Amino acid sequence: MKYKRLLVWFRNDLRLHDHAALFSAVEKSEEVIPVYCFDPRMFRETHLGFVKTGNHRAKFLLQAVENLKRNLQNVGSNLLILHGKPEDLIPQVAKELGVQAIYFSEEVTAEEKAVESALENAAYKLGVETASFWQSTLFNLEDLPFPVNQTPEVFTQFRKECEKFSKVRKAFPAPKIIKSPTIEWGDFPALSKYGLENPAISSQAVMVFEGGEDEGIRRLQTYFWKNDCLKTYKETRNGLLGADYSSKFSPWMALGCLSPRYIFEEVKKYEKEIKKNQSTYWLIFELIWRDYFRFIAKKHGNKIFQVSGIKNTVDNWNRSERLFQKWTDGNTGIPFIDANMRELNASGFMSNRGRQIVASFLVNDLNIDWRWGAAYFESQLIDYDVCSNWGNWMYVAGVGNDPRENRYFNILKQAHNYDRKGEYIRHWIPELDPIQGFDIHQPFELSTKQLKESGISLGGTYPHPMIKIPKSFL
């Protein structure tokens, strides 16, 4: 059956390549109306006093939607911009524009599912069909070697079964031409509409991240082919400074500007043309981790947002807003924690290693409710992915599906392993720069005389430590 007119609702899938809903709509209808809806609920203030989508994340999103609009225009179409609740506006617009069906990507977590369900109900009442498409993972939902409600709790088992019994489907090509009717396409909101500001670009940031499919593909081409970094990915991925210690694909993946299957195909091409080694496998390994968190979220539903997690652990968390704010502001007096939090606040990004260390500090050293940390990351990170974020926080907090009971990170040991000379601290906490060598990680261990010689006073130029850090780590 050929439709006269279909509507494609873009969500966290802001691309033309490997887009199941768009590809299918172009095949099945004479005209397609692509739509993006800015939902005010994404920008509301949380009970902790910060907004759900902060400045950095909002700016990256706007850039991604703008790039999507340009790319649609390049193939003869455009992007209808709406402001409001998708479940209210999209079915109504579909009816007004004579649309017969709405196509969209399926999500897995509660808020998104509630919107999907309400939209489907509203569309049904108006006589408009709906169809959802699974397309956020490397392995398709239908190709898993187990029912999703029997997804293995342990990652290693999940990975081995998927690698052995599942195949990665071929990515859909981007449409060459999309026919759309002539309509009023709408305007982009200013960040100020949601009480946000355009964040300054930090000169200290590891790289400038710009949202959009074009930039995501450019980053992949640079990392794989131009700078040839893939072959050493496994060795460098725990770095802290510079653009190329890791792939940095996650911001574009979070908004669907880059498809995991596209990345997978490029890795395979690299293995064929340049080199196949542990590093090329490890990038695919990380894509499987991302899948794992998504399927675990689908399996466990709202448990991933509850204080007891999926282990039903007892709630004995501290909820001191004063302590939490010292952590969010990067004023803990522990340089390795503060440097990472300052990077996050200044750029909307933090290394994977940094995330594990600051999360462990919040939940294990301060005993602060892990959900507060997850919510702060949601607000700040340009690569916020609901399943990966909450899954990783559950892991560190010991309420997830980690076979190990304790995920405690010894901060000085981590500093010794990953920033022995203190270069990362000097970059983000310049006031500590006069301290030589590894001592920059432990100014609280220096005598008043040593600190004075460096022009530093604890409680003055740099805070006293919030807690006593164990010295012994070797």
C-alpha atoms as one frame of an Amber mdcrd trajectory, in Angstrom:
protein
   0.000   0.000   0.000   1.294   3.441  -0.979   0.343   6.324   1.293  -0.311
   9.802  -0.019   1.407  11.497   2.908   3.369  10.288   5.945   4.812  12.191
   8.905   8.175  11.209  10.434   8.601  12.356  14.020  12.290  12.786  14.836
  13.353  12.176  18.424  16.841  10.962  19.465  17.507   9.941  15.852  18.632
  13.215  14.265  20.134  11.859  11.039  19.313  10.759   7.513  21.637   7.714
   7.345  20.477   4.385   8.790  17.073   5.790   9.752  14.493   2.989   9.636
  11.431   5.212  10.068  12.526   7.751   7.450  13.711   5.114   4.968  10.413
   3.254   5.273   8.347   6.461   4.986  10.122   7.501   1.784   9.517   4.038
   0.299   5.863   3.851   1.311   4.505   7.312   0.587   4.364   9.973  -2.094
   5.134  12.790   0.361   6.905  12.887   3.722   6.663  15.578   6.405   9.645
  15.403   8.815   8.880  16.909  12.260  10.845  17.828  15.367   9.047  18.965
  18.510  10.766  20.975  21.255   9.140  19.621  24.392   9.192  22.143  27.301
   9.379  19.243  29.784  12.965  18.645  28.628  13.925  22.037  30.059  12.046
  22.056  33.358  13.799  22.597  36.664  14.450  19.544  38.831  13.791  19.399
  42.576  17.560  19.831  43.036  17.523  23.320  41.529  19.127  22.699  38.112
  17.360  22.191  34.796  16.843  18.798  33.169  18.649  19.932  30.003  21.388
  22.455  30.772  23.089  25.042  28.545  25.711  22.790  26.939  23.319  19.959
  26.214  20.618  22.311  24.895  23.063  24.084  22.577  24.305  20.765  21.181
  20.690  19.672  20.604  19.807  22.901  18.761  22.843  22.505  16.507  21.861
  18.904  15.761  18.277  19.840  14.849  19.505  22.733  12.681  21.858  20.382
  10.845  19.043  17.879  10.344  16.920  20.639   8.808  19.739  21.621   6.412
  20.323  18.004   5.382  16.615  17.507   4.732  16.571  20.672   2.621  19.526
  19.289   0.647  17.386  16.333  -0.456  14.347  18.430  -1.352  12.486  18.327
   1.962  12.488  20.375   5.187  11.821  20.037   8.920   8.625  21.157  10.595
   9.517  22.714  13.967   6.916  22.497  16.731   6.960  23.811  20.316   4.970
  21.954  22.955   4.035  18.420  23.928   4.498  16.026  20.971   1.506  13.905
  21.984  -0.742  16.987  21.760   0.690  18.699  18.688   1.809  15.976  16.298
  -1.497  14.087  15.886  -3.312  17.415  15.451  -0.806  18.637  12.834  -1.004
  15.267  11.094  -4.776  15.559  10.851  -4.642  19.157   9.611  -2.065  18.309
   6.923  -3.870  15.210   5.668  -1.280  12.766   6.970  -2.331   9.115   6.993
   0.341   7.709   9.308   3.008   8.855  11.809   6.322   6.995  11.879   8.791
   7.325  14.769  11.639   5.619  16.633  10.769   3.511  19.630  12.280   4.458
  22.983  12.474   2.303  26.119  12.219   4.445  29.271   9.154   5.667  31.140
   8.858   9.332  30.129   9.464   8.605  26.467   7.133   5.588  26.451   4.365
   7.645  28.074   4.659  10.245  25.290   4.618   7.502  22.620   1.537   5.902
  24.120  -0.350   9.192  24.470   0.566  10.163  20.892  -0.624   6.808  19.536
  -3.933   7.127  21.402  -4.508  10.695  20.198  -3.646   9.732  16.608  -5.960
   6.710  16.737  -8.882   8.922  17.825  -8.205  11.178  14.844  -8.032   8.262
  12.407  -4.259   8.565  11.860  -2.161   5.378  11.867   1.126   5.073  13.798
   4.158   2.815  13.429   7.266   2.655  15.638  10.706   1.456  14.564  13.523
   0.004  16.655  16.788   1.647  15.683  18.862   2.829  18.616  21.075  -0.234
  19.059  23.742  -2.197  17.235  21.786  -5.459  17.498  18.133  -5.232  16.552
  15.614  -6.098  19.255  14.192  -8.865  17.038  17.625 -10.438  16.547  18.511
 -10.973  20.212  19.202 -14.626  21.056  16.831 -14.350  24.055  13.521 -12.608
  24.833  14.210  -9.075  26.097  12.703  -9.935  29.493  15.369 -12.629  29.785
  18.277 -10.333  28.930  21.269 -11.643  30.926  21.990  -9.549  34.010  25.757
  -9.865  33.578  27.283  -7.972  30.652  29.806 -10.686  29.725  27.045 -13.250
  29.198  24.991 -10.712  27.203  27.978  -9.874  24.984  29.011 -13.484  24.348
  25.508 -14.592  23.406  24.974 -11.609  21.086  28.370 -12.061  19.432  27.741
 -15.776  18.916  24.088 -15.829  17.851  23.190 -12.346  16.535  24.164 -10.544
  13.365  24.374  -6.779  12.939  21.931  -5.745  10.246  23.085  -3.616   7.327
  22.619   0.119   7.805  19.921   1.824   5.716  21.256   4.281   3.113  20.311
   7.940   3.480  17.478   8.917   1.081  18.730  10.727  -2.016  15.473  12.649
  -2.456  12.465  13.247  -0.210   9.310  14.797  -1.595   7.445  17.066   0.817
   4.453  19.402   0.457   4.749  23.181   0.675   3.825  24.192   4.231   4.894
  26.656   6.957   7.936  24.940   8.483   8.221  26.941  11.739  11.104  28.599
  13.591  13.838  27.485  15.962  13.576  28.548  19.594  16.252  30.693  21.217
  17.822  29.075  24.282  16.443  32.012  26.287  12.923  30.685  25.576  13.701
  27.950  28.075  15.581  30.159  30.532  18.976  29.021  29.214  22.032  30.893
  27.970  24.329  30.238  25.057  27.373  28.762  26.848  30.807  30.144  26.090
  33.192  27.766  24.329  35.805  26.787  26.909  39.359  27.249  25.678  40.337
  24.408  28.024  37.880  21.842  26.590  39.306  18.676  24.985  37.674  19.657
  21.699  34.828  21.764  20.345  31.726  19.615  20.030  29.158  20.730  17.480
  25.854  18.928  17.157  24.601  17.325  13.957  24.996  14.389  11.617  27.605
  16.166   9.474  29.852  16.857  12.470  29.389  13.319  13.802  30.469  11.789
  10.502  33.360  14.273  10.269  34.529  13.240  13.746  34.480   9.572  12.756
  36.373  10.264   9.528  38.974  12.284  11.473  39.428   9.735  14.249  39.472
   6.603  12.080  40.912   7.699   8.773  42.661  11.070   8.999  44.386  10.745
  12.396  44.422   6.930  12.361  43.616   6.666  16.077  41.457   3.551  16.024
  44.427   1.194  16.035  45.485   2.373  19.529  42.003   3.005  20.986  42.246
   0.298  23.676  45.539   1.687  24.983  44.558   5.368  25.003  40.830   5.269
  25.902  41.414   6.012  29.599  43.126   9.322  28.836  42.037  12.667  30.267
  43.482  15.384  28.021  43.263  15.999  24.281  40.829  15.231  21.491  42.046
  11.810  20.405  42.552   9.671  23.518  39.061   8.246  22.829  36.618   8.311
  19.930  34.290  10.977  21.487  31.442   9.611  19.336  29.060   9.493  22.308
  27.569  13.031  21.997  26.487  12.335  18.402  25.284   8.844  19.282  23.202
  10.170  22.183  21.096  12.268  19.797  21.200   9.698  17.036  23.345  11.883
  14.756  25.558   8.809  14.368  24.120   5.312  14.050  25.908   2.471  15.889
  25.545   0.310  12.764  27.252   2.986  10.653  30.146   3.046  13.148  30.276
  -0.768  13.120  30.495  -0.821   9.306  33.286   1.769   9.357  35.220  -0.315
  11.920  34.864  -3.362   9.671  36.044  -1.321   6.695  39.039  -0.077   8.738
  39.878  -3.656   9.770  39.844  -4.705   6.122  41.820  -1.756   4.749  44.181
  -0.735   7.574  44.426  -3.017  10.601  42.438  -5.439  12.718  43.530  -5.723
  16.342  42.314  -5.568  19.942  41.592  -1.852  19.617  39.260  -2.227  16.646
  37.409  -4.970  18.524  37.277  -2.830  21.665  35.340  -0.067  19.960  32.689
  -2.623  18.954  32.856  -3.983  22.522  31.907  -0.494  23.773  28.974  -0.354
  21.322  27.758  -3.639  22.802  27.957  -2.125  26.302  25.654   0.622  25.068
  23.212  -1.981  23.723  23.355  -3.852  27.016  22.253  -0.829  29.054  19.380
  -0.184  26.651  18.064  -3.732  26.821  18.508  -3.829  30.615  16.462  -0.604
  30.808  13.767  -2.178  28.644  13.770  -5.291  30.830  13.622  -3.545  34.202
  11.553  -0.464  33.394  11.275   2.155  36.129  13.526   0.247  38.523  16.550
   1.910  36.920  15.343   5.281  38.261  14.430   4.082  41.755  16.744   4.485
  44.721  16.859   0.703  45.320  17.830   0.079  41.690  17.317  -3.382  40.258
  18.785  -5.079  43.339  16.099  -3.732  45.695  18.775  -2.471  48.085  17.982
  -0.587  51.290  17.830   3.222  51.089  20.447   4.512  53.518  21.706   7.451
  51.455  22.657  10.872  52.735  20.768  13.779  51.135  22.846  16.775  52.140
  22.386  19.476  49.501  25.414  21.333  50.907  27.750  18.369  50.303  26.175
  17.660  46.930  26.716  21.239  45.779  30.407  21.114  46.679  30.633  18.097
  44.383  28.667  19.719  41.526  30.711  22.934  41.775  34.086  21.167  41.843
  34.866  22.501  45.332  35.505  19.263  47.217  39.143  20.050  47.999  40.166
  16.800  46.253  41.911  17.947  43.050  41.141  14.893  40.893  37.423  15.208
  41.675  37.345  18.983  41.252  39.224  18.989  37.937  36.756  16.507  36.424
  33.713  18.409  37.684  35.131  21.692  36.414  35.635  20.137  32.996  32.030
  18.918  32.991  30.659  22.324  34.000  32.804  24.220  31.507  32.334  21.954
  28.479  29.480  19.479  29.006  31.939  16.592  28.641  34.074  14.394  30.880
  36.206  11.336  30.173  34.872   7.883  30.939  37.547   7.411  33.590  36.637
  10.740  35.170  32.950   9.794  35.326  33.700   6.603  37.220  35.939   8.394
  39.702  33.579  11.304  40.502  30.576   8.953  40.692  32.411   6.639  43.087
  33.381   9.637  45.245  29.795  10.884  45.443  28.242   7.533  46.348  31.049
   5.762  48.223  32.899   8.583  49.976  30.017  11.025  50.545  27.198   8.435
  50.552  24.996  10.873  48.586  21.899   9.481  46.845  23.217   8.132  43.527
  20.147   9.439  41.679  21.243  13.009  42.427  24.510  12.374  40.585  22.670
  10.742  37.681  20.308  13.727  37.463  23.213  16.192  37.456  24.906  14.288
  34.645  21.594  14.329  32.762  21.535  18.104  33.001  25.154  18.708  32.049
  26.409  16.014  29.676  26.142  16.673  25.948  26.267  12.889  25.484  23.504
  12.149  27.986  21.886   8.844  27.064  19.143   7.852  29.472  19.941   4.126
  29.528  23.746   4.376  29.662  23.703   7.179  32.226  21.336   5.574  34.719
  22.776   2.119  34.057  26.314   3.267  34.801  25.247   5.140  37.942  23.436
   2.042  39.204  26.617   0.074  38.563  28.832   2.406  40.589  26.237   2.756
  43.370  26.048  -1.015  43.803  22.319  -1.152  43.012  22.729  -2.393  39.446
  23.730  -5.700  37.937  27.431  -5.674  38.685  28.669  -9.103  39.810  31.193
  -7.272  42.038  29.706  -5.852  45.226  32.038  -2.895  45.660  32.879  -0.423
  42.897  35.008   1.847  45.089  37.686   3.865  43.289  40.695   4.879  45.378
  41.169   8.443  44.189  44.917   8.741  44.711  45.511   5.340  43.121  43.449
   6.452  40.096  45.420   9.704  39.988  48.685   7.775  40.173  47.583   5.483
  37.318  46.134   8.098  34.984  47.633  11.498  35.858  50.903  10.811  37.630
  52.511  14.130  36.680  49.371  16.105  37.464  48.966  17.531  33.955  45.182
  17.183  34.067  44.996  19.017  37.400  47.245  21.826  36.136  44.949  22.192
  33.120  41.724  22.570  35.091  42.923  23.897  38.463  45.640  26.383  37.502
  45.784  27.797  41.042  47.524  24.557  42.091  50.074  24.697  39.250  53.039
  25.763  41.457  52.903  22.417  43.311  55.447  20.046  41.824  54.833  16.519
  40.534  52.269  14.167  42.034  51.876  16.352  45.134  49.440  18.463  43.133
  46.928  15.649  43.728  47.326  15.901  47.501  47.910  19.518  48.570  46.321
  18.603  51.906  49.387  16.447  52.661  51.810  19.373  52.308  52.988  21.414
  55.274  51.840  25.006  55.751  55.398  26.077  54.859  55.372  24.092  51.584
  51.970  25.489  50.654  53.070  29.025  51.475  56.145  28.649  49.267  53.764
  27.704  46.416  51.495  30.678  47.152  48.595  28.427  48.146  46.413  28.494
  51.241  43.894  25.760  51.932  40.558  27.393  52.659  41.779  30.430  50.683
  43.092  29.832  47.180  41.829  26.220  47.250  39.289  24.478  49.534  40.101
  22.184  52.437  39.299  18.551  51.552  35.748  17.476  52.376  36.951  14.113
  53.635  40.201  12.463  54.609  41.619  10.574  51.656  43.494   7.332  52.457
  47.203   7.824  51.750  48.155   4.233  51.099  47.244   3.065  47.618  50.202
   1.116  46.263
